[in-house]
Amino acid sequence: MANEAPAVDYRALLEEERSSLAEQLSELGFDATGAGRFSYDSNFADSSQVTAERGEVEALVGELRSTLSEVERALEKLSAGRYGICERCGEPINPARLEAMPAVKFCIVCAAKR
């Protein structure tokens, strides 16, 4: 009797990640496109701390938007039947790698060359 691993629902993984990213952006006061504004107390005595916090939030929002964009792209590739193919070499990406990082664009060999 063959020991087969259960099939992974990559669409569900990607949609779950998309939902999580959108929720994180929302908690920071931004929508999924990154539009919005985090409010700061203009009367706060330490303006350098406010500036530092604003920079941290803006960096985090940029990172979240970038990851969300990669997830959206992976969902498009899934719909088009091109999901799981390395964008550099054209070889299939290992299913374990896809399960760990559903929006990954490169196989492990090509990712190591970057």
KOLGU-4560 file (N, C-alpha, C; in nm, 3 decimals, padded with zeros to 5 digits):
<recs>
<n_xx: 00.084 n_yy: -00.118 n_zz: 00.000 ca_xx: 00.000 ca_yy: 00.000 ca_zz: 00.000 c_xx: 00.089 c_yy: 00.124 c_zz: 00.000 mol: A seq: 1 type: MET>
<n_xx: 00.068 n_yy: 00.208 n_zz: -00.097 ca_xx: 00.149 ca_yy: 00.329 ca_zz: -00.112 c_xx: 00.109 c_yy: 00.432 c_zz: -00.006 mol: A seq: 2 type: ALA>
<n_xx: 00.208 n_yy: 00.500 n_zz: 00.046 ca_xx: 00.183 ca_yy: 00.603 ca_zz: 00.144 c_xx: 00.184 c_yy: 00.738 c_zz: 00.073 mol: A seq: 3 type: ASN>
<n_xx: 00.065 n_yy: 00.783 n_zz: 00.034 ca_xx: 00.055 ca_yy: 00.908 ca_zz: -00.041 c_xx: 00.022 c_yy: 01.024 c_zz: 00.053 mol: A seq: 4 type: GLU>
<n_xx: 00.089 n_yy: 01.135 n_zz: 00.029 ca_xx: 00.062 ca_yy: 01.256 ca_zz: 00.106 c_xx: -00.070 c_yy: 01.316 c_zz: 00.057 mol: A seq: 5 type: ALA>
<n_xx: -00.148 n_yy: 01.374 n_zz: 00.147 ca_xx: -00.272 ca_yy: 01.437 ca_zz: 00.103 c_xx: -00.243 c_yy: 01.556 c_zz: 00.012 mol: A seq: 6 type: PRO>
<n_xx: -00.333 n_yy: 01.578 n_zz: -00.082 ca_xx: -00.317 ca_yy: 01.690 ca_zz: -00.175 c_xx: -00.330 c_yy: 01.822 c_zz: -00.099 mol: A seq: 7 type: ALA>
<n_xx: -00.247 n_yy: 01.917 n_zz: -00.135 ca_xx: -00.248 ca_yy: 02.048 ca_zz: -00.070 c_xx: -00.338 c_yy: 02.141 c_zz: -00.152 mol: A seq: 8 type: VAL>
<n_xx: -00.424 n_yy: 02.213 n_zz: -00.084 ca_xx: -00.511 ca_yy: 02.311 ca_zz: -00.150 c_xx: -00.438 c_yy: 02.446 c_zz: -00.150 mol: A seq: 9 type: ASP>
<n_xx: -00.359 n_yy: 02.469 n_zz: -00.256 ca_xx: -00.279 ca_yy: 02.591 ca_zz: -00.264 c_xx: -00.366 c_yy: 02.716 c_zz: -00.270 mol: A seq: 10 type: TYR>
<n_xx: -00.480 n_yy: 02.705 n_zz: -00.336 ca_xx: -00.570 ca_yy: 02.822 ca_zz: -00.343 c_xx: -00.614 c_yy: 02.861 c_zz: -00.202 mol: A seq: 11 type: ARG>
<n_xx: -00.649 n_yy: 02.763 n_zz: -00.120 ca_xx: -00.691 ca_yy: 02.793 ca_zz: 00.017 c_xx: -00.577 c_yy: 02.855 c_zz: 00.097 mol: A seq: 12 type: ALA>
<n_xx: -00.454 n_yy: 02.803 n_zz: 00.079 ca_xx: -00.339 ca_yy: 02.860 ca_zz: 00.148 c_xx: -00.316 c_yy: 03.006 c_zz: 00.107 mol: A seq: 13 type: LEU>
<n_xx: -00.325 n_yy: 03.032 n_zz: -00.023 ca_xx: -00.303 ca_yy: 03.167 ca_zz: -00.074 c_xx: -00.414 c_yy: 03.263 c_zz: -00.029 mol: A seq: 14 type: LEU>
<n_xx: -00.538 n_yy: 03.216 n_zz: -00.033 ca_xx: -00.649 ca_yy: 03.302 ca_zz: 00.009 c_xx: -00.642 c_yy: 03.330 c_zz: 00.159 mol: A seq: 15 type: GLU>
<n_xx: -00.598 n_yy: 03.232 n_zz: 00.236 ca_xx: -00.581 ca_yy: 03.253 ca_zz: 00.380 c_xx: -00.471 c_yy: 03.356 c_zz: 00.406 mol: A seq: 16 type: GLU>
<n_xx: -00.361 n_yy: 03.346 n_zz: 00.330 ca_xx: -00.252 ca_yy: 03.443 ca_zz: 00.346 c_xx: -00.298 c_yy: 03.582 c_zz: 00.302 mol: A seq: 17 type: GLU>
<n_xx: -00.373 n_yy: 03.590 n_zz: 00.193 ca_xx: -00.425 ca_yy: 03.719 ca_zz: 00.146 c_xx: -00.514 c_yy: 03.783 c_zz: 00.252 mol: A seq: 18 type: ARG>
<n_xx: -00.601 n_yy: 03.704 n_zz: 00.311 ca_xx: -00.690 ca_yy: 03.754 ca_zz: 00.415 c_xx: -00.611 c_yy: 03.804 c_zz: 00.537 mol: A seq: 19 type: SER>
<n_xx: -00.510 n_yy: 03.730 n_zz: 00.576 ca_xx: -00.427 ca_yy: 03.768 ca_zz: 00.691 c_xx: -00.354 c_yy: 03.899 c_zz: 00.664 mol: A seq: 20 type: SER>
<n_xx: -00.299 n_yy: 03.913 n_zz: 00.544 ca_xx: -00.227 ca_yy: 04.036 ca_zz: 00.509 c_xx: -00.321 c_yy: 04.156 c_zz: 00.506 mol: A seq: 21 type: LEU>
<n_xx: -00.440 n_yy: 04.138 n_zz: 00.449 ca_xx: -00.539 ca_yy: 04.246 ca_zz: 00.443 c_xx: -00.581 c_yy: 04.287 c_zz: 00.584 mol: A seq: 22 type: ALA>
<n_xx: -00.595 n_yy: 04.188 n_zz: 00.672 ca_xx: -00.632 ca_yy: 04.217 ca_zz: 00.812 c_xx: -00.521 c_yy: 04.296 c_zz: 00.882 mol: A seq: 23 type: GLU>
<n_xx: -00.396 n_yy: 04.257 n_zz: 00.859 ca_xx: -00.283 ca_yy: 04.328 ca_zz: 00.920 c_xx: -00.278 c_yy: 04.474 c_zz: 00.872 mol: A seq: 24 type: GLN>
<n_xx: -00.300 n_yy: 04.493 n_zz: 00.742 ca_xx: -00.302 ca_yy: 04.630 ca_zz: 00.688 c_xx: -00.415 c_yy: 04.710 c_zz: 00.751 mol: A seq: 25 type: LEU>
<n_xx: -00.531 n_yy: 04.647 n_zz: 00.764 ca_xx: -00.646 ca_yy: 04.714 ca_zz: 00.823 c_xx: -00.619 c_yy: 04.755 c_zz: 00.968 mol: A seq: 26 type: SER>
<n_xx: -00.553 n_yy: 04.668 n_zz: 01.042 ca_xx: -00.520 ca_yy: 04.699 ca_zz: 01.182 c_xx: -00.425 c_yy: 04.819 c_zz: 01.192 mol: A seq: 27 type: GLU>
<n_xx: -00.346 n_yy: 04.840 n_zz: 01.087 ca_xx: -00.255 ca_yy: 04.954 ca_zz: 01.085 c_xx: -00.321 c_yy: 05.081 c_zz: 01.030 mol: A seq: 28 type: LEU>
<n_xx: -00.448 n_yy: 05.068 n_zz: 00.988 ca_xx: -00.521 ca_yy: 05.184 ca_zz: 00.937 c_xx: -00.512 c_yy: 05.201 c_zz: 00.787 mol: A seq: 29 type: GLY>
<n_xx: -00.478 n_yy: 05.094 n_zz: 00.716 ca_xx: -00.464 ca_yy: 05.099 ca_zz: 00.570 c_xx: -00.555 c_yy: 04.995 c_zz: 00.507 mol: A seq: 30 type: PHE>
<n_xx: -00.595 n_yy: 05.019 n_zz: 00.381 ca_xx: -00.670 ca_yy: 04.916 ca_zz: 00.311 c_xx: -00.572 c_yy: 04.827 c_zz: 00.235 mol: A seq: 31 type: ASP>
<n_xx: -00.625 n_yy: 04.730 n_zz: 00.160 ca_xx: -00.540 ca_yy: 04.632 ca_zz: 00.092 c_xx: -00.447 c_yy: 04.695 c_zz: -00.012 mol: A seq: 32 type: ALA>
<n_xx: -00.481 n_yy: 04.815 n_zz: -00.060 ca_xx: -00.394 ca_yy: 04.882 ca_zz: -00.157 c_xx: -00.286 c_yy: 04.964 c_zz: -00.087 mol: A seq: 33 type: THR>
<n_xx: -00.297 n_yy: 04.975 n_zz: 00.044 ca_xx: -00.201 ca_yy: 05.055 ca_zz: 00.120 c_xx: -00.249 c_yy: 05.197 c_zz: 00.139 mol: A seq: 34 type: GLY>
<n_xx: -00.369 n_yy: 05.227 n_zz: 00.087 ca_xx: -00.423 ca_yy: 05.362 ca_zz: 00.105 c_xx: -00.474 c_yy: 05.375 c_zz: 00.248 mol: A seq: 35 type: ALA>
<n_xx: -00.454 n_yy: 05.490 n_zz: 00.303 ca_xx: -00.499 ca_yy: 05.515 ca_zz: 00.439 c_xx: -00.393 c_yy: 05.593 c_zz: 00.513 mol: A seq: 36 type: GLY>
<n_xx: -00.419 n_yy: 05.616 n_zz: 00.635 ca_xx: -00.324 ca_yy: 05.694 ca_zz: 00.712 c_xx: -00.331 c_yy: 05.652 c_zz: 00.857 mol: A seq: 37 type: ARG>
<n_xx: -00.217 n_yy: 05.632 n_zz: 00.913 ca_xx: -00.208 ca_yy: 05.600 ca_zz: 01.055 c_xx: -00.202 c_yy: 05.733 c_zz: 01.128 mol: A seq: 38 type: PHE>
<n_xx: -00.286 n_yy: 05.749 n_zz: 01.228 ca_xx: -00.290 ca_yy: 05.878 ca_zz: 01.297 c_xx: -00.191 c_yy: 05.881 c_zz: 01.414 mol: A seq: 39 type: SER>
<n_xx: -00.129 n_yy: 05.996 n_zz: 01.428 ca_xx: -00.034 ca_yy: 06.020 ca_zz: 01.536 c_xx: -00.079 c_yy: 06.142 c_zz: 01.613 mol: A seq: 40 type: TYR>
<n_xx: -00.051 n_yy: 06.143 n_zz: 01.740 ca_xx: -00.086 ca_yy: 06.256 ca_zz: 01.824 c_xx: 00.012 c_yy: 06.370 c_zz: 01.797 mol: A seq: 41 type: ASP>
<n_xx: -00.036 n_yy: 06.475 n_zz: 01.735 ca_xx: 00.052 ca_yy: 06.588 ca_zz: 01.701 c_xx: 00.098 c_yy: 06.664 c_zz: 01.825 mol: A seq: 42 type: SER>
<n_xx: 00.033 n_yy: 06.643 n_zz: 01.937 ca_xx: 00.071 ca_yy: 06.711 ca_zz: 02.061 c_xx: 00.170 c_yy: 06.629 c_zz: 02.144 mol: A seq: 43 type: ASN>
<n_xx: 00.209 n_yy: 06.516 n_zz: 02.092 ca_xx: 00.302 ca_yy: 06.431 ca_zz: 02.165 c_xx: 00.435 c_yy: 06.503 c_zz: 02.178 mol: A seq: 44 type: PHE>
<n_xx: 00.491 n_yy: 06.501 n_zz: 02.298 ca_xx: 00.611 ca_yy: 06.580 ca_zz: 02.328 c_xx: 00.735 c_yy: 06.534 c_zz: 02.251 mol: A seq: 45 type: ALA>
<n_xx: 00.746 n_yy: 06.406 n_zz: 02.224 ca_xx: 00.868 ca_yy: 06.354 ca_zz: 02.160 c_xx: 00.844 c_yy: 06.332 c_zz: 02.011 mol: A seq: 46 type: ASP>
<n_xx: 00.864 n_yy: 06.437 n_zz: 01.933 ca_xx: 00.837 ca_yy: 06.427 ca_zz: 01.789 c_xx: 00.932 c_yy: 06.331 c_zz: 01.720 mol: A seq: 47 type: SER>
<n_xx: 01.051 n_yy: 06.310 n_zz: 01.774 ca_xx: 01.143 ca_yy: 06.215 ca_zz: 01.711 c_xx: 01.090 c_yy: 06.073 c_zz: 01.726 mol: A seq: 48 type: SER>
<n_xx: 01.023 n_yy: 06.044 n_zz: 01.838 ca_xx: 00.965 ca_yy: 05.911 ca_zz: 01.855 c_xx: 00.849 c_yy: 05.891 c_zz: 01.757 mol: A seq: 49 type: GLN>
<n_xx: 00.768 n_yy: 05.994 n_zz: 01.740 ca_xx: 00.658 ca_yy: 05.987 ca_zz: 01.644 c_xx: 00.712 c_yy: 05.965 c_zz: 01.504 mol: A seq: 50 type: VAL>
<n_xx: 00.817 n_yy: 06.036 n_zz: 01.468 ca_xx: 00.878 ca_yy: 06.020 ca_zz: 01.336 c_xx: 00.932 c_yy: 05.879 c_zz: 01.318 mol: A seq: 51 type: THR>
<n_xx: 00.996 n_yy: 05.826 n_zz: 01.420 ca_xx: 01.050 ca_yy: 05.690 ca_zz: 01.413 c_xx: 00.938 c_yy: 05.588 c_zz: 01.399 mol: A seq: 52 type: ALA>
<n_xx: 00.831 n_yy: 05.604 n_zz: 01.476 ca_xx: 00.718 ca_yy: 05.512 ca_zz: 01.468 c_xx: 00.651 c_yy: 05.520 c_zz: 01.332 mol: A seq: 53 type: GLU>
<n_xx: 00.637 n_yy: 05.641 n_zz: 01.280 ca_xx: 00.576 ca_yy: 05.659 ca_zz: 01.148 c_xx: 00.660 c_yy: 05.586 c_zz: 01.043 mol: A seq: 54 type: ARG>
<n_xx: 00.792 n_yy: 05.599 n_zz: 01.052 ca_xx: 00.880 ca_yy: 05.531 ca_zz: 00.957 c_xx: 00.868 c_yy: 05.380 c_zz: 00.967 mol: A seq: 55 type: GLY>
<n_xx: 00.857 n_yy: 05.329 n_zz: 01.089 ca_xx: 00.842 ca_yy: 05.185 ca_zz: 01.108 c_xx: 00.711 c_yy: 05.134 c_zz: 01.049 mol: A seq: 56 type: GLU>
<n_xx: 00.602 n_yy: 05.209 n_zz: 01.073 ca_xx: 00.471 ca_yy: 05.170 ca_zz: 01.021 c_xx: 00.473 c_yy: 05.175 c_zz: 00.868 mol: A seq: 57 type: VAL>
<n_xx: 00.530 n_yy: 05.279 n_zz: 00.812 ca_xx: 00.536 ca_yy: 05.291 ca_zz: 00.666 c_xx: 00.618 c_yy: 05.178 c_zz: 00.604 mol: A seq: 58 type: GLU>
<n_xx: 00.727 n_yy: 05.139 n_zz: 00.669 ca_xx: 00.808 ca_yy: 05.027 ca_zz: 00.620 c_xx: 00.730 c_yy: 04.897 c_zz: 00.628 mol: A seq: 59 type: ALA>
<n_xx: 00.659 n_yy: 04.876 n_zz: 00.737 ca_xx: 00.580 ca_yy: 04.755 ca_zz: 00.754 c_xx: 00.468 c_yy: 04.749 c_zz: 00.651 mol: A seq: 60 type: LEU>
<n_xx: 00.400 n_yy: 04.862 n_zz: 00.629 ca_xx: 00.293 ca_yy: 04.866 ca_zz: 00.530 c_xx: 00.348 c_yy: 04.835 c_zz: 00.391 mol: A seq: 61 type: VAL>
<n_xx: 00.463 n_yy: 04.888 n_zz: 00.358 ca_xx: 00.525 ca_yy: 04.858 ca_zz: 00.229 c_xx: 00.556 c_yy: 04.710 c_zz: 00.213 mol: A seq: 62 type: GLY>
<n_xx: 00.606 n_yy: 04.650 n_zz: 00.319 ca_xx: 00.636 ca_yy: 04.507 ca_zz: 00.317 c_xx: 00.509 c_yy: 04.424 c_zz: 00.302 mol: A seq: 63 type: GLU>
<n_xx: 00.405 n_yy: 04.460 n_zz: 00.377 ca_xx: 00.279 ca_yy: 04.388 ca_zz: 00.369 c_xx: 00.216 c_yy: 04.402 c_zz: 00.231 mol: A seq: 64 type: LEU>
<n_xx: 00.221 n_yy: 04.523 n_zz: 00.173 ca_xx: 00.166 ca_yy: 04.544 ca_zz: 00.038 c_xx: 00.242 c_yy: 04.462 c_zz: -00.065 mol: A seq: 65 type: ARG>
<n_xx: 00.374 n_yy: 04.456 n_zz: -00.052 ca_xx: 00.455 ca_yy: 04.379 ca_zz: -00.145 c_xx: 00.421 c_yy: 04.230 c_zz: -00.136 mol: A seq: 66 type: SER>
<n_xx: 00.409 n_yy: 04.178 n_zz: -00.015 ca_xx: 00.374 ca_yy: 04.038 ca_zz: 00.003 c_xx: 00.234 c_yy: 04.010 c_zz: -00.049 mol: A seq: 67 type: THR>
<n_xx: 00.141 n_yy: 04.102 n_zz: -00.025 ca_xx: 00.005 ca_yy: 04.086 ca_zz: -00.075 c_xx: 00.004 c_yy: 04.082 c_zz: -00.227 mol: A seq: 68 type: LEU>
<n_xx: 00.084 n_yy: 04.165 n_zz: -00.289 ca_xx: 00.095 ca_yy: 04.167 ca_zz: -00.435 c_xx: 00.146 c_yy: 04.032 c_zz: -00.487 mol: A seq: 69 type: SER>
<n_xx: 00.244 n_yy: 03.975 n_zz: -00.418 ca_xx: 00.298 ca_yy: 03.844 ca_zz: -00.457 c_xx: 00.191 c_yy: 03.735 c_zz: -00.443 mol: A seq: 70 type: GLU>
<n_xx: 00.111 n_yy: 03.743 n_zz: -00.339 ca_xx: 00.003 ca_yy: 03.646 ca_zz: -00.319 c_xx: -00.101 c_yy: 03.659 c_zz: -00.430 mol: A seq: 71 type: VAL>
<n_xx: -00.137 n_yy: 03.783 n_zz: -00.463 ca_xx: -00.234 ca_yy: 03.806 ca_zz: -00.572 c_xx: -00.181 c_yy: 03.751 c_zz: -00.704 mol: A seq: 72 type: GLU>
<n_xx: -00.053 n_yy: 03.772 n_zz: -00.728 ca_xx: 00.009 ca_yy: 03.722 ca_zz: -00.851 c_xx: 00.007 c_yy: 03.569 c_zz: -00.853 mol: A seq: 73 type: ARG>
<n_xx: 00.034 n_yy: 03.507 n_zz: -00.741 ca_xx: 00.031 ca_yy: 03.360 ca_zz: -00.733 c_xx: -00.110 c_yy: 03.308 c_zz: -00.758 mol: A seq: 74 type: ALA>
<n_xx: -00.211 n_yy: 03.377 n_zz: -00.708 ca_xx: -00.350 ca_yy: 03.336 ca_zz: -00.733 c_xx: -00.384 c_yy: 03.347 c_zz: -00.882 mol: A seq: 75 type: LEU>
<n_xx: -00.335 n_yy: 03.453 n_zz: -00.947 ca_xx: -00.356 ca_yy: 03.468 ca_zz: -01.091 c_xx: -00.289 c_yy: 03.353 c_zz: -01.167 mol: A seq: 76 type: GLU>
<n_xx: -00.167 n_yy: 03.319 n_zz: -01.127 ca_xx: -00.095 ca_yy: 03.209 ca_zz: -01.191 c_xx: -00.168 c_yy: 03.077 c_zz: -01.170 mol: A seq: 77 type: LYS>
<n_xx: -00.226 n_yy: 03.059 n_zz: -01.052 ca_xx: -00.301 ca_yy: 02.937 ca_zz: -01.023 c_xx: -00.421 c_yy: 02.927 c_zz: -01.116 mol: A seq: 78 type: LEU>
<n_xx: -00.494 n_yy: 03.037 n_zz: -01.134 ca_xx: -00.610 ca_yy: 03.039 ca_zz: -01.222 c_xx: -00.571 c_yy: 03.015 c_zz: -01.368 mol: A seq: 79 type: SER>
<n_xx: -00.452 n_yy: 03.061 n_zz: -01.405 ca_xx: -00.406 ca_yy: 03.047 ca_zz: -01.544 c_xx: -00.334 c_yy: 02.913 c_zz: -01.569 mol: A seq: 80 type: ALA>
<n_xx: -00.320 n_yy: 02.832 n_zz: -01.464 ca_xx: -00.254 ca_yy: 02.702 ca_zz: -01.481 c_xx: -00.102 c_yy: 02.710 c_zz: -01.484 mol: A seq: 81 type: GLY>
<n_xx: -00.045 n_yy: 02.818 n_zz: -01.436 ca_xx: 00.101 ca_yy: 02.835 ca_zz: -01.437 c_xx: 00.161 c_yy: 02.833 c_zz: -01.297 mol: A seq: 82 type: ARG>
<n_xx: 00.081 n_yy: 02.799 n_zz: -01.198 ca_xx: 00.126 ca_yy: 02.801 ca_zz: -01.060 c_xx: 00.224 c_yy: 02.686 c_zz: -01.034 mol: A seq: 83 type: TYR>
<n_xx: 00.325 n_yy: 02.715 n_zz: -00.952 ca_xx: 00.420 ca_yy: 02.611 ca_zz: -00.912 c_xx: 00.534 c_yy: 02.590 c_zz: -01.010 mol: A seq: 84 type: GLY>
<n_xx: 00.548 n_yy: 02.681 n_zz: -01.104 ca_xx: 00.656 ca_yy: 02.674 ca_zz: -01.203 c_xx: 00.754 c_yy: 02.788 c_zz: -01.173 mol: A seq: 85 type: ILE>
<n_xx: 00.882 n_yy: 02.755 n_zz: -01.165 ca_xx: 00.985 ca_yy: 02.855 ca_zz: -01.137 c_xx: 00.988 c_yy: 02.960 c_zz: -01.247 mol: A seq: 86 type: CYS>
<n_xx: 00.989 n_yy: 03.085 n_zz: -01.207 ca_xx: 00.991 ca_yy: 03.195 ca_zz: -01.304 c_xx: 01.127 c_yy: 03.213 c_zz: -01.370 mol: A seq: 87 type: GLU>
<n_xx: 01.228 n_yy: 03.152 n_zz: -01.317 ca_xx: 01.361 ca_yy: 03.165 ca_zz: -01.377 c_xx: 01.393 c_yy: 03.048 c_zz: -01.471 mol: A seq: 88 type: ARG>
<n_xx: 01.382 n_yy: 02.926 n_zz: -01.422 ca_xx: 01.426 ca_yy: 02.810 ca_zz: -01.501 c_xx: 01.311 c_yy: 02.735 c_zz: -01.567 mol: A seq: 89 type: CYS>
<n_xx: 01.188 n_yy: 02.760 n_zz: -01.524 ca_xx: 01.072 ca_yy: 02.694 ca_zz: -01.583 c_xx: 01.045 c_yy: 02.554 c_zz: -01.531 mol: A seq: 90 type: GLY>
<n_xx: 01.121 n_yy: 02.511 n_zz: -01.432 ca_xx: 01.102 ca_yy: 02.378 ca_zz: -01.373 c_xx: 00.997 c_yy: 02.386 c_zz: -01.262 mol: A seq: 91 type: GLU>
<n_xx: 00.932 n_yy: 02.272 n_zz: -01.231 ca_xx: 00.836 ca_yy: 02.272 ca_zz: -01.120 c_xx: 00.903 c_yy: 02.302 c_zz: -00.986 mol: A seq: 92 type: PRO>
<n_xx: 00.834 n_yy: 02.375 n_zz: -00.903 ca_xx: 00.881 ca_yy: 02.406 ca_zz: -00.768 c_xx: 00.838 c_yy: 02.292 c_zz: -00.677 mol: A seq: 93 type: ILE>
<n_xx: 00.928 n_yy: 02.249 n_zz: -00.588 ca_xx: 00.900 ca_yy: 02.141 ca_zz: -00.496 c_xx: 00.771 c_yy: 02.170 c_zz: -00.417 mol: A seq: 94 type: ASN>
<n_xx: 00.679 n_yy: 02.073 n_zz: -00.411 ca_xx: 00.553 ca_yy: 02.095 ca_zz: -00.338 c_xx: 00.573 c_yy: 02.133 c_zz: -00.191 mol: A seq: 95 type: PRO>
<n_xx: 00.676 n_yy: 02.081 n_zz: -00.127 ca_xx: 00.702 ca_yy: 02.118 ca_zz: 00.013 c_xx: 00.736 c_yy: 02.266 c_zz: 00.023 mol: A seq: 96 type: ALA>
<n_xx: 00.809 n_yy: 02.317 n_zz: -00.075 ca_xx: 00.843 ca_yy: 02.460 ca_zz: -00.077 c_xx: 00.718 c_yy: 02.544 c_zz: -00.100 mol: A seq: 97 type: ARG>
<n_xx: 00.630 n_yy: 02.499 n_zz: -00.190 ca_xx: 00.506 ca_yy: 02.570 ca_zz: -00.216 c_xx: 00.415 c_yy: 02.570 c_zz: -00.093 mol: A seq: 98 type: LEU>
<n_xx: 00.413 n_yy: 02.459 n_zz: -00.022 ca_xx: 00.329 ca_yy: 02.452 ca_zz: 00.097 c_xx: 00.380 c_yy: 02.547 c_zz: 00.205 mol: A seq: 99 type: GLU>
<n_xx: 00.512 n_yy: 02.556 n_zz: 00.220 ca_xx: 00.571 ca_yy: 02.644 ca_zz: 00.320 c_xx: 00.558 c_yy: 02.791 c_zz: 00.283 mol: A seq: 100 type: ALA>
<n_xx: 00.574 n_yy: 02.820 n_zz: 00.153 ca_xx: 00.569 ca_yy: 02.958 ca_zz: 00.103 c_xx: 00.485 c_yy: 02.959 c_zz: -00.025 mol: A seq: 101 type: MET>
<n_xx: 00.352 n_yy: 02.962 n_zz: -00.012 ca_xx: 00.264 ca_yy: 02.947 ca_zz: -00.128 c_xx: 00.284 c_yy: 03.048 c_zz: -00.240 mol: A seq: 102 type: PRO>
<n_xx: 00.335 n_yy: 03.166 n_zz: -00.211 ca_xx: 00.351 ca_yy: 03.270 ca_zz: -00.314 c_xx: 00.492 c_yy: 03.272 c_zz: -00.372 mol: A seq: 103 type: ALA>
<n_xx: 00.573 n_yy: 03.171 n_zz: -00.342 ca_xx: 00.711 ca_yy: 03.168 ca_zz: -00.389 c_xx: 00.717 c_yy: 03.167 c_zz: -00.542 mol: A seq: 104 type: VAL>
<n_xx: 00.816 n_yy: 03.237 n_zz: -00.597 ca_xx: 00.828 ca_yy: 03.250 ca_zz: -00.742 c_xx: 00.938 c_yy: 03.163 c_zz: -00.802 mol: A seq: 105 type: LYS>
<n_xx: 01.033 n_yy: 03.120 n_zz: -00.719 ca_xx: 01.150 ca_yy: 03.048 ca_zz: -00.769 c_xx: 01.169 c_yy: 02.915 c_zz: -00.699 mol: A seq: 106 type: PHE>
<n_xx: 01.223 n_yy: 02.819 n_zz: -00.772 ca_xx: 01.260 ca_yy: 02.692 ca_zz: -00.711 c_xx: 01.378 c_yy: 02.719 c_zz: -00.617 mol: A seq: 107 type: CYS>
<n_xx: 01.413 n_yy: 02.624 n_zz: -00.535 ca_xx: 01.518 ca_yy: 02.644 ca_zz: -00.435 c_xx: 01.654 c_yy: 02.669 c_zz: -00.502 mol: A seq: 108 type: ILE>
<n_xx: 01.680 n_yy: 02.603 n_zz: -00.613 ca_xx: 01.808 ca_yy: 02.621 ca_zz: -00.682 c_xx: 01.821 c_yy: 02.764 c_zz: -00.735 mol: A seq: 109 type: VAL>
<n_xx: 01.718 n_yy: 02.814 n_zz: -00.800 ca_xx: 01.721 ca_yy: 02.950 ca_zz: -00.855 c_xx: 01.718 c_yy: 03.055 c_zz: -00.743 mol: A seq: 110 type: CYS>
<n_xx: 01.646 n_yy: 03.026 n_zz: -00.636 ca_xx: 01.642 ca_yy: 03.120 ca_zz: -00.524 c_xx: 01.781 c_yy: 03.133 c_zz: -00.461 mol: A seq: 111 type: ALA>
<n_xx: 01.855 n_yy: 03.025 n_zz: -00.458 ca_xx: 01.990 ca_yy: 03.028 ca_zz: -00.400 c_xx: 02.087 c_yy: 03.108 c_zz: -00.486 mol: A seq: 112 type: ALA>
<n_xx: 02.058 n_yy: 03.120 n_zz: -00.615 ca_xx: 02.146 ca_yy: 03.194 ca_zz: -00.707 c_xx: 02.125 c_yy: 03.344 c_zz: -00.697 mol: A seq: 113 type: LYS>
<n_xx: 02.016 n_yy: 03.387 n_zz: -00.639 ca_xx: 01.984 ca_yy: 03.530 ca_zz: -00.632 c_xx: 02.073 c_yy: 03.599 c_zz: -00.539 mol: A seq: 114 type: ARG>
</recs>
